[in-house]
């Protein structure tokens, strides 16, 4: 059974998903994210995106860890998420690459 705080966090997470989905303005989204997340949290998001792109390019996990000073555990998690069936990471990455004409 979930405690009340867990339920409140789950509701808040769902609200944020709705808010992110509705924002169509890039500058406003950036400003909102800068208000919502600390610089360290934003760095963590950026690192996760970096590792997904690097894994997709075929860079080894050890090379990613060394180059970007990331833990192998975090990289392995990203790799597993990227390779899951119906992976949201994979879908977003492919859409990003298509939009930016990257291979």
C-alpha positions as CSV (number, residue, x, y, z in Angstrom):
1,X,0.0,0.0,0.0
2,X,1.3,3.4,-1.0
3,X,1.7,6.1,1.6
4,X,0.0,9.4,1.1
5,X,3.2,11.2,0.0
6,X,3.8,8.5,-2.7
7,X,0.3,9.1,-4.0
8,X,0.8,12.8,-4.0
9,X,4.1,12.4,-5.9
10,X,2.5,10.2,-8.5
11,X,-0.3,12.7,-9.0
12,X,2.2,15.5,-9.4
13,X,4.2,13.5,-11.8
14,X,1.1,12.9,-14.0
15,X,0.3,16.6,-13.8
16,X,3.9,17.4,-15.0
17,X,3.5,15.0,-17.9
18,X,0.3,16.8,-18.9
19,X,2.0,20.2,-18.6
20,X,5.0,19.2,-20.6
21,X,2.7,17.8,-23.3
22,X,0.8,21.0,-23.6
23,X,3.8,23.4,-23.9
24,X,4.6,24.1,-27.5
25,X,6.9,27.0,-27.1
26,X,10.6,26.1,-26.9
27,X,11.8,29.2,-25.1
28,X,9.0,28.9,-22.5
29,X,9.7,25.2,-22.0
30,X,13.4,26.0,-21.5
31,X,12.5,28.7,-18.9
32,X,10.0,26.4,-17.2
33,X,12.6,23.6,-16.9
34,X,15.2,26.0,-15.6
35,X,12.7,27.1,-12.9
36,X,11.7,23.5,-12.1
37,X,15.1,21.8,-12.1
38,X,18.4,22.6,-10.4
39,X,21.5,23.0,-12.5
40,X,22.6,19.6,-11.3
41,X,19.3,18.0,-12.3
42,X,19.5,19.6,-15.7
43,X,23.1,18.3,-16.1
44,X,21.8,14.8,-15.2
45,X,19.1,15.0,-17.9
46,X,21.6,16.2,-20.4
47,X,24.0,13.4,-19.5
48,X,21.3,10.8,-19.9
49,X,20.5,12.1,-23.4
50,X,24.3,12.2,-24.2
51,X,24.7,8.5,-23.2
52,X,21.7,7.4,-25.3
53,X,23.1,9.1,-28.4
54,X,26.5,7.7,-27.7
55,X,25.2,4.2,-27.2
56,X,23.2,4.5,-30.5
57,X,26.4,5.5,-32.3
58,X,28.0,2.3,-31.0
59,X,30.4,3.9,-28.5
60,X,31.3,1.4,-25.8
61,X,29.9,1.8,-22.3
62,X,33.5,2.1,-20.9
63,X,34.4,4.8,-23.4
64,X,31.2,6.7,-22.5
65,X,32.0,6.4,-18.8
66,X,35.6,7.6,-19.3
67,X,34.8,10.5,-21.7
68,X,31.8,11.9,-19.8
69,X,32.7,10.8,-16.2
70,X,29.5,8.7,-15.9
71,X,29.0,5.6,-13.9
72,X,28.7,2.3,-15.7
73,X,25.5,1.6,-13.8
74,X,23.8,4.6,-15.2
75,X,25.1,3.8,-18.7
76,X,23.9,0.2,-18.5
77,X,20.5,1.4,-17.4
78,X,20.3,3.8,-20.3
79,X,21.4,1.0,-22.7
80,X,18.7,-1.4,-21.3
81,X,16.0,1.3,-21.7
82,X,17.2,2.1,-25.2
83,X,17.0,-1.6,-26.2
84,X,13.6,-2.4,-24.6
85,X,10.8,-3.4,-26.9
86,X,8.7,-0.3,-27.7
87,X,11.4,1.9,-26.0
88,X,10.3,5.5,-25.6
89,X,14.1,6.3,-25.6
90,X,14.5,4.7,-29.0
91,X,11.3,6.3,-30.4
92,X,12.3,9.8,-29.3
93,X,15.9,9.3,-30.5
94,X,14.8,8.1,-33.9
95,X,12.4,11.1,-34.3
96,X,15.2,13.4,-33.2
97,X,17.6,11.9,-35.7
98,X,15.1,12.1,-38.5
99,X,14.3,15.7,-37.7
100,X,17.9,16.6,-37.6
101,X,18.9,14.4,-40.5
102,X,21.4,12.4,-38.4
103,X,22.3,8.7,-38.7
